Amino acid sequence: MHGRMSGDQDAGCHCYILGTLVSKSGITEAQTELKKKVLHTFWEEVLRFPLMEEEMPEGTLTLTLRNCDKFSRHSIVGELKLSLANMEGSFGMAQWERLKTPEKVWAHSVLVVQKL
């Protein structure tokens, strides 16, 4: 997973990705390690979620890029929601997706690799 930020964030920041899976079984979260002051942040990590195959059509995976600030709450830099119903044919393939950003305007992109 690759998160890239531009603008004021180019000096590097403390950030991580939080994954949230919502399915019939409930809500499960996993997160990457915290990357500190890295100019071009790159994660080579796997986020694992328990999911039965029959739950995939209703499942939603949300990946949230978060910035850590020791003086305030972890702010959301960008977010990507993926419906797992549309993913069955693309497992194992990499694809670029645009992050939806909160009120502030920055350019963000994430490379998502799905594996079954």
N, C-alpha and C positions, 0 to 999 in steps of 0.2 A: 504494500500500500504506500502510495507516495502522496504526501501533502505538500503543496507549494503555495507560498503566500508572497504577495508583492506589496509595494507601498511602504508604510512605516514598519511592517513586519520583516523587511529584508535584513535587518540587523540581527535577526535570529530571535527566537522566543522560546519559552518553555511550553511545549504542547504535547498532546496525546490524542488518540482517537478512541472514542467510546462507541461500542457496538451494542445495539439493543434489538433483540429479536422478540417480536410479538407473534404468538401463535395460539392455537386452541389450548395448549398446555400451560400458557401463562407468559410472563415476561422474563427474559434472561438477558443479563448484561455481561460484557467482557470488554477489557480495554487493553490498549497497547502500553508499552513502557513510556515513561515520560522522557521526551527529548529536550535537552536543555541547550539553549543558545546555538542552534544549528541553523545555518543559513538556508540550505535546501534539505528539508527534513525528509527522511526516507525510512520507512519501517519494513523490515523483512520479518514479519511476525504473522502468526495464524491466530485468528479469533475463532474458537470452536463453540458451537451452539448445539444443544441436543434438539433434534427435530425429526419426527417421523415423516416418511415420504408422503403419507396421506394428509399431513398438515401443511405441506408446501403451498397448495393453491391459496390458502388463507393467510399465510405467513408474510410478515413485513419486517425487513431488516433496515434499521436506521443507523447510519454511520455519522457521528458528530465529531468534527475537528474542534478541539477545545484548547484555549490559551490559558495558561496558569499565571496568575498574578498573586503574589503572596499577600498583597494588601486588600484583595477583594475576592469575590467568588470566581470560579473558573468560567470565563466567558466563552460563548459559542462563536467560533469564527465562521463556520459553515456546516451545512448538514446535507445529507443525501439519503433519501428514502427509496428503498428498492422493494417492489412487490415480488415475492418469490414465485408467484404464479407465472410470471413472464420469464423466469430465469432457467427453466428446466433445460432448454436447448443450448444455453450458453455456459454451463458449468465447465471449468477448466480453461476458459478463454478470458483474456484480459480485455478490458474496455475502459475508456476514459469517460467520466461523467462530470458534469458541472455541479459544484456545490451551491446550494441555495444559501445565500448570506442573510444574516440579520440586517438591521437597519443601516449599519455602516457599509460603505462600498469598497470592497477589495476584490481582487481577482484570485480565484481558487480553483484548483482541479484536483481530482483524486483518481488514481488508477486502482480499479477493483479487479481482483482475480478471484473467480469463483471456482471451487473444486468440490466435486462430489465425493 
